[in-house]
Amino acid sequence: MAQTTSRSERLLLRMGSIAFLAGVVIAIVATAIHPSTEDTSNHPLVFTKYASNDSWIAVHSGQFAGVIMVFAGGFVTLFHFGI
């Protein structure tokens, strides 16, 4: 059965795909420049490292934004294919 998609549905799917891919890149880059390389279960050491680094807010905001974009792109794809 052939399924036709309207121009707005194709645009939405394209935007979702771009959001997904951009989100993956943003999350990977933000995680790569994450200020902590210590054992994450050693909270006093990890939080001391965060406090001494000025970029930790930007890094965690980037990780959050990247994950939100990945989820948004995934939801658009699920909506488009009716899953």
MODAKA-V802128 format. One record per residue. N is the residue number from 1. PHI is phi as a letter, one per 20 degrees, with the letter a starting at -180 (none if undefined). OMEGA is omega in whole degrees, 0 to 359 (999 if undefined). NEAR is the number of other ideal C-beta (glycine too) atoms within 10 Angstrom. Layout:
BEGIN
n: {N/N}
phi: {PHI/PHI}
omega: {OMEGA/OMEGA}
near: {NEAR/NEAR}
END
This chain:
BEGIN
n: {1/2/3/4/5/6/7/8/9/10/11/12/13/14/15/16/17/18/19/20/21/22/23/24/25/26/27/28/29/30/31/32/33/34/35/36/37/38/39/40/41/42/43/44/45/46/47/48/49/50/51/52/53/54/55/56/57/58/59/60/61/62/63/64/65/66/67/68/69/70/71/72/73/74/75/76/77/78/79/80/81/82/83}
phi: {none/f/d/e/d/f/f/f/f/f/f/f/f/f/f/f/f/f/f/f/f/f/f/f/f/f/f/f/f/f/f/f/e/g/f/d/d/f/f/f/e/e/f/g/f/f/f/f/f/f/f/e/d/f/e/f/f/f/f/f/f/f/f/f/f/f/f/f/f/f/f/f/f/f/f/f/f/f/f/f/e/m/e}
omega: {180/180/178/179/180/180/181/178/177/178/179/179/178/179/177/179/179/178/180/182/178/178/178/180/181/180/180/180/180/179/180/180/179/186/185/174/180/175/185/178/177/188/179/180/181/182/174/178/177/183/180/181/183/186/186/179/179/180/181/174/177/177/180/180/179/180/177/179/177/179/180/178/178/179/177/179/178/178/183/183/175/181/999}
near: {2/3/6/5/11/8/7/8/12/11/11/16/17/11/13/20/14/13/19/19/13/15/20/15/12/19/19/12/13/20/12/8/11/16/16/16/8/12/9/9/7/12/10/7/13/16/12/13/16/16/10/9/14/8/13/16/10/11/19/14/11/19/17/13/15/20/15/14/21/18/13/15/21/14/13/19/15/11/13/15/9/6/6}
END
